[in-house]
Every structure is written in structure tokens, then in C-alpha cells.
Amino acid sequence: MEPAPQAPNPTFLHSPAPVRNLRAVVTSLVALSLLLSLSPGQPLPALKGEFLSGKKATLPDAARGKMALYLIGFSYDSRFPVEAWAARFKQDFLSHSGITFFEVPVIGGLGMLGKPFIDSGMRRGTPAGFHENVLTVYGGVGPLRKAFALKNEKHAVVVLCDRQGNVQWSYEGPFDANQYAALKTTIDRHLSH
């Protein structure tokens, strides 16, 4: 005859061992999330698409030799913070030959069916002199969301890379004056070398 099953011991839930194990799990998850986000020195994930001029390109390759600010959006709503970051960046750095910028809308799903209309609308809304500063990426949204550890599709993903395409600074969110000051400090430091 088999012994009767034992009821769970309620004191188990309050013992130090499960607490230590939970802390270890949480610490591991935090460490994993940090590994998934961009860190200084990592190469920028490849962004393959087409400039508004019609020229196909891959970033960061198209920017080699210059520092570059990448303003990446994953939804229609993200265009507003992307445009705010771009406007502030252009105020300070548009005339500097050592740095450039790219707005990168990443479009997936049904949006891919509207490519001709989307591209045409963006061309009309963007001065011709900036057509090679807008690279539209159609498809690959899921892997890029993971690569950039995207938390909110309404945010801009802002990434500064050095002349070799390695991340030097990154942020996800709406335009923020304090974050911009940190970005500007990083740019100034790199441009002075």
C-alpha cells in the first residue's frame, strides 16, 4: 500500500531558499534584458532598405567614415518623437561634416502592401535635400524589435554610432532634453578626436 500524498508545506513558501532562488531568477532576467539592449561598442544591427531617392542601401554601411545618428520608428505614432529628435539634432549638427543622421521607419504587416503610397507621401513631406537621410525598411520588423529591445512602439529608438558603425549611445523614448544633452555631450566628445 502506497503512503498517502503529503499536503504541501505552507512554510516552504516563506523559507529563505525560495526567496534566494527568486532573487537569482530576477537578477538573471535583468542581466538578460541588458544583453538584449544596445551597449556601447556593439555594432548597429543591419538596416536594409531604400532611401526616399529610390537608392537601395544598408545602414550603417552607407554612413561609414562619419558618425551617424539613427532615429528609428516602428509605428506611425513613433514618427512624432523621431521628427522631434531630428529637428533638435539638425539645429546643432546639420552643418557639421563629421556627422550625419538617418530617419528609419520600419514597416511591416499590411503596411508593406502600401509601399508605393507610403513612399510617395514621405517623399512629398520631406525636402529633396533630405531624401537620402530617410531609409525605409520594409519587413523584418520582429527581429529588429528584438535587436533594439523595443519596449514601446510609440517611442523613437535613438542610436548614435561611431565612424565604424559601433553604438556609442542609445535611448528609447520621446524627445527628452536631458537625454539630448547626454547625446550632445557624447557627439561633441567624439567629434573632438
Secondary structure, DSSP 8 states (H G I E B T S, - for coil): ---------GGGGGSHHHHHHHHHHHHHHHHHHHHHS--TTSB---EEEEETTS-EEEETGGGTTSEEEEEEESSSTTHHHHHHHHHHHHHHHTT-TTEEEEEEEEE-GGGGGGHHHHHHHHHHHS-GGGGGGBEEEES-HHHHHHHTT---TTSEEEEEE-TTSBEEEEEEES--HHHHHHHHHHHHHHHT-
